[in-house]
Amino acid sequence: MPARTLLEVNTRLAGAEVLSRAKKFFADRPSLYSTFIDKEGPGFASFRGQGGEEIVIAVAPSDNGGGTRVTGSSYLFDMQISRFFATLEPAGTP
């Protein structure tokens, strides 16, 4: 079984905003990479995609004193997670 990819980014956005954006972003992908929400809670959202592939996005207060730490995990969709992270405003931006 391949190793799960774990990606992380810090953003100035609130966790709830990140999760809201993730739900829209992953639902709007072209059909090969589209997903649907599987489970969600105050600090995470998990999605299912092609062949049952899972994507998990989690949020928590950043350890460096401001913003939100966002992690994403998947076996196959690491490129899509990276593309989502690129849409988030980095921590420390005005």
N, CA, C and O of each residue as an XYZ file, in Angstrom:
376
protein
N       0.850     -1.176      0.000
C       0.000      0.000      0.000
C       0.894      1.237      0.000
O       1.845      1.287      0.780
N       0.626      2.246     -0.849
C       1.476      3.428     -0.897
C       1.354      4.247      0.385
O       0.337      4.203      1.077
N       2.408      4.990      0.681
C       2.387      5.855      1.861
C       1.429      7.018      1.627
O       1.371      7.589      0.538
N       0.694      7.346      2.655
C      -0.232      8.477      2.592
C       0.588      9.759      2.555
O       1.577      9.887      3.277
N       0.182     10.708      1.718
C       0.848     11.994      1.624
C       0.208     12.950      2.615
O      -1.016     13.059      2.675
N       1.037     13.647      3.398
C       0.552     14.656      4.328
C       1.175     15.986      3.943
O       2.396     16.141      3.949
N       0.324     16.939      3.608
C       0.765     18.277      3.229
C       0.281     19.260      4.282
O      -0.737     19.027      4.934
N       1.011     20.360      4.450
C       0.636     21.338      5.466
C       0.953     22.749      4.980
O       1.929     22.981      4.267
N       0.088     23.688      5.392
C       0.271     25.103      5.058
C      -0.313     25.932      6.200
O      -1.210     25.475      6.909
N       0.195     27.142      6.374
C      -0.372     28.088      7.335
C      -1.039     29.212      6.563
O      -0.487     29.724      5.588
N      -2.236     29.595      7.006
C      -3.003     30.639      6.336
C      -3.530     31.626      7.371
O      -3.665     31.297      8.550
N      -3.821     32.819      6.920
C      -4.403     33.823      7.808
C      -5.915     33.628      7.954
O      -6.533     34.252      8.817
N      -6.516     32.772      7.125
C      -7.958     32.535      7.161
C      -8.362     31.735      8.397
O      -7.576     30.946      8.922
N      -9.582     31.943      8.851
C     -10.139     31.150      9.953
C     -10.390     29.719      9.475
O     -10.624     29.484      8.290
N     -10.341     28.777     10.399
C     -10.543     27.369     10.053
C     -11.861     27.095      9.359
O     -11.910     26.333      8.394
N     -12.946     27.719      9.847
C     -14.262     27.497      9.231
C     -14.275     27.965      7.781
O     -14.902     27.333      6.930
N     -13.586     29.069      7.494
C     -13.508     29.574      6.115
C     -12.723     28.612      5.231
O     -13.106     28.369      4.087
N     -11.638     28.069      5.747
C     -10.828     27.101      4.990
C     -11.676     25.887      4.630
O     -11.665     25.438      3.483
N     -12.409     25.354      5.605
C     -13.232     24.172      5.336
C     -14.346     24.474      4.346
O     -14.664     23.638      3.500
N     -14.938     25.652      4.438
C     -15.976     26.055      3.482
C     -15.398     26.122      2.064
O     -16.017     25.650      1.110
N     -14.226     26.703      1.942
C     -13.570     26.786      0.631
C     -13.187     25.405      0.109
O     -13.288     25.146     -1.091
N     -12.749     24.519      1.001
C     -12.376     23.163      0.583
C     -13.585     22.428      0.003
O     -13.470     21.749     -1.018
N     -14.741     22.563      0.653
C     -15.948     21.885      0.160
C     -16.304     22.349     -1.242
O     -16.681     21.539     -2.089
N     -16.187     23.644     -1.492
C     -16.487     24.164     -2.829
C     -15.407     23.745     -3.830
O     -15.724     23.299     -4.933
N     -14.145     23.886     -3.454
C     -13.031     23.585     -4.346
C     -13.074     22.137     -4.828
O     -12.999     21.886     -6.031
N     -13.191     21.194     -3.916
C     -13.130     19.783     -4.311
C     -14.388     19.321     -5.034
O     -14.318     18.397     -5.844
N     -15.527     19.931     -4.766
C     -16.763     19.579     -5.483
C     -16.761     20.091     -6.914
O     -17.431     19.522     -7.776
N     -16.010     21.166     -7.179
C     -15.996     21.803     -8.500
C     -14.921     21.282     -9.444
O     -14.800     21.788    -10.559
N     -14.142     20.295     -9.038
C     -13.075     19.771     -9.896
C     -13.670     19.046    -11.095
O     -14.814     18.595    -11.046
N     -12.889     18.930    -12.184
C     -13.360     18.113    -13.309
C     -13.702     16.707    -12.829
O     -13.200     16.267    -11.794
N     -14.546     16.003    -13.565
C     -15.132     14.738    -13.108
C     -14.110     13.717    -12.621
O     -14.399     12.984    -11.675
N     -12.939     13.639    -13.224
C     -11.933     12.665    -12.806
C     -11.453     12.939    -11.383
O     -11.112     12.008    -10.653
N     -11.425     14.213    -10.985
C     -10.904     14.588     -9.673
C     -11.970     15.153     -8.745
O     -11.631     15.650     -7.671
N     -13.223     15.096     -9.112
C     -14.265     15.634     -8.240
C     -14.473     14.705     -7.050
O     -14.198     13.507     -7.114
N     -14.960     15.282     -5.983
C     -15.211     14.525     -4.764
C     -16.544     14.949     -4.177
O     -17.139     15.937     -4.606
N     -17.006     14.197     -3.197
C     -18.184     14.603     -2.438
C     -17.830     14.524     -0.964
O     -16.979     13.734     -0.554
N     -18.497     15.357     -0.174
C     -18.235     15.377      1.262
C     -18.659     14.041      1.860
O     -19.753     13.550      1.581
N     -17.806     13.466      2.670
C     -18.084     12.187      3.303
C     -18.416     12.390      4.784
O     -19.471     11.963      5.255
N     -17.514     13.041      5.506
C     -17.723     13.331      6.923
C     -17.175     14.727      7.189
O     -16.290     15.207      6.481
N     -17.718     15.374      8.229
C     -17.166     16.671      8.604
C     -17.424     16.956     10.066
O     -18.346     16.412     10.674
N     -16.594     17.816     10.614
C     -16.714     18.247     11.993
C     -16.137     19.637     12.110
O     -15.758     20.223     11.096
N     -16.055     20.187     13.307
C     -15.579     21.555     13.470
C     -14.139     21.777     12.983
O     -13.790     22.894     12.600
N     -13.315     20.752     12.990
C     -11.925     20.929     12.596
C     -11.477     20.114     11.406
O     -10.278     20.031     11.138
N     -12.418     19.501     10.673
C     -12.004     18.676      9.528
C     -13.154     18.481      8.551
O     -14.322     18.701      8.873
N     -12.788     18.066      7.364
C     -13.746     17.605      6.355
C     -13.062     16.481      5.586
O     -11.901     16.608      5.197
N     -13.772     15.391      5.369
C     -13.228     14.318      4.536
C     -14.117     14.170      3.313
O     -15.334     14.350      3.367
N     -13.472     13.839      2.221
C     -14.132     13.759      0.925
C     -13.842     12.395      0.316
O     -12.818     11.780      0.614
N     -14.748     11.923     -0.537
C     -14.544     10.693     -1.301
C     -14.555     11.047     -2.777
O     -15.356     11.856     -3.244
N     -13.637     10.412     -3.492
C     -13.546     10.665     -4.919
C     -13.489      9.385     -5.700
O     -14.014      8.357     -5.272
N     -12.850      9.448     -6.847
C     -12.754      8.329     -7.771
C     -12.307      7.058     -7.055
O     -11.301      7.065     -6.345
N     -13.034      5.992     -7.234
C     -12.684      4.704     -6.655
C     -12.722      4.680     -5.141
O     -12.128      3.792     -4.528
N     -13.405      5.632     -4.522
C     -13.476      5.681     -3.065
C     -12.291      6.364     -2.418
O     -12.170      6.364     -1.193
N     -11.408      6.951     -3.228
C     -10.241      7.648     -2.691
C     -10.660      8.715     -1.686
O     -11.629      9.439     -1.913
N      -9.940      8.812     -0.585
C     -10.272      9.761      0.478
C      -9.289     10.923      0.498
O      -8.085     10.747      0.314
N      -9.828     12.105      0.724
C      -9.051     13.320      0.990
C      -9.524     13.822      2.343
O     -10.726     13.901      2.597
N      -8.581     14.161      3.211
C      -8.927     14.737      4.500
C      -8.239     16.088      4.617
O      -7.030     16.200      4.416
N      -9.023     17.117      4.946
C      -8.509     18.454      5.215
C      -8.823     18.744      6.677
O      -9.971     18.617      7.103
N      -7.809     19.133      7.446
C      -8.001     19.444      8.861
C      -7.440     20.829      9.155
O      -6.482     21.268      8.518
N      -8.039     21.508     10.118
C      -7.603     22.847     10.510
C      -7.399     22.904     12.018
O      -8.085     22.217     12.776
N      -6.446     23.734     12.444
C      -6.175     23.952     13.863
C      -5.470     25.297     13.984
O      -4.854     25.764     13.026
N      -5.558     25.919     15.151
C      -4.808     27.166     15.328
C      -3.324     26.923     15.052
O      -2.775     25.885     15.421
N      -2.690     27.885     14.407
C      -1.277     27.761     14.071
C      -0.417     27.773     15.327
O      -0.722     28.490     16.280
N       0.642     26.996     15.337
C       1.558     26.931     16.473
C       2.407     28.189     16.614
O       2.973     28.441     17.678
N       2.497     28.985     15.540
C       3.383     30.153     15.578
C       2.653     31.438     15.976
O       3.141     32.530     15.685
N       1.512     31.333     16.624
C       0.872     32.497     17.203
C      -0.104     33.263     16.343
O      -0.503     34.361     16.731
N      -0.501     32.761     15.223
C      -1.493     33.457     14.422
C      -1.908     32.654     13.221
O      -1.111     31.898     12.665
N      -3.131     32.809     12.821
C      -3.633     32.119     11.649
C      -4.042     30.689     11.941
O      -4.271     30.302     13.087
N      -4.126     29.925     10.880
C      -4.620     28.556     10.949
C      -3.641     27.622     10.252
O      -3.162     27.909      9.154
N      -3.352     26.506     10.902
C      -2.550     25.447     10.284
C      -3.518     24.519      9.579
O      -4.475     24.036     10.184
N      -3.273     24.269      8.299
C      -4.147     23.415      7.495
C      -3.330     22.217      7.039
O      -2.245     22.375      6.479
N      -3.852     21.014      7.278
C      -3.196     19.808      6.786
C      -4.128     19.100      5.817
O      -5.351     19.150      5.951
N      -3.532     18.450      4.853
C      -4.284     17.681      3.876
C      -3.626     16.342      3.678
O      -2.399     16.249      3.633
N      -4.433     15.291      3.557
C      -3.897     13.955      3.430
C      -4.688     13.162      2.395
O      -5.913     13.256      2.316
N      -3.952     12.373      1.600
C      -4.571     11.562      0.562
C      -3.542     10.573      0.034
O      -2.339     10.806      0.153
N      -4.006      9.471     -0.548
C      -3.107      8.549     -1.228
C      -2.826      9.007     -2.652
O      -1.687      8.930     -3.115
N      -3.857      9.484     -3.353
C      -3.722      9.776     -4.779
C      -3.903     11.245     -5.160
O      -3.439     11.659     -6.222
N      -4.555     12.028     -4.332
C      -4.934     13.390     -4.724
C      -4.030     14.459     -4.148
O      -4.500     15.565     -3.878
N      -2.734     14.174     -3.946
C      -1.839     15.169     -3.363
C      -1.692     16.404     -4.250
O      -1.543     17.510     -3.730
N      -1.730     16.248     -5.565
C      -1.636     17.397     -6.455
C      -2.852     18.311     -6.294
O      -2.711     19.533     -6.321
N      -4.031     17.738     -6.131
C      -5.240     18.544     -5.952
C      -5.204     19.268     -4.597
O      -5.652     20.410     -4.492
N      -4.677     18.612     -3.576
C      -4.532     19.276     -2.281
C      -3.568     20.451     -2.414
O      -3.837     21.532     -1.890
N      -2.461     20.255     -3.100
C      -1.500     21.347     -3.315
C      -2.146     22.513     -4.056
O      -1.899     23.674     -3.729
N      -2.962     22.208     -5.037
C      -3.657     23.273     -5.777
C      -4.637     24.018     -4.879
O      -4.766     25.238     -4.983
N      -5.329     23.296     -3.999
C      -6.226     23.954     -3.056
C      -5.426     24.850     -2.120
O      -5.806     25.998     -1.889
N      -4.326     24.341     -1.580
C      -3.500     25.144     -0.669
C      -3.016     26.421     -1.342
O      -2.883     27.450     -0.681
N      -2.752     26.374     -2.632
C      -2.280     27.561     -3.360
C      -3.338     28.658     -3.422
O      -3.006     29.812     -3.692
N      -4.602     28.323     -3.178
C      -5.676     29.328     -3.204
C      -5.835     30.034     -1.861
O      -6.571     31.017     -1.770
N      -5.159     29.554     -0.819
C      -5.300     30.112      0.531
C      -4.273     31.229      0.750
O      -3.112     31.100      0.363
N      -4.709     32.312      1.366
C      -3.795     33.405      1.672
C      -2.812     32.958      2.745
O      -3.231     32.475      3.797
N      -1.522     33.109      2.501
C      -0.528     32.678      3.494
C      -0.641     33.472      4.795
O      -1.068     34.626      4.786
N      -0.264     32.862      5.895
C      -0.226     33.570      7.177
C       0.786     34.705      7.061
O       1.805     34.580      6.381
N       0.493     35.799      7.729
C       1.416     36.935      7.707
C       1.186     37.912      6.560
O       1.919     38.895      6.448
N       0.183     37.670      5.698
C      -0.114     38.602      4.625
C      -1.123     39.633      5.131
O      -1.960     39.312      5.975
N      -1.055     40.861      4.627
C      -1.989     41.893      5.097
C      -3.422     41.640      4.678
O      -4.309     42.428      5.005
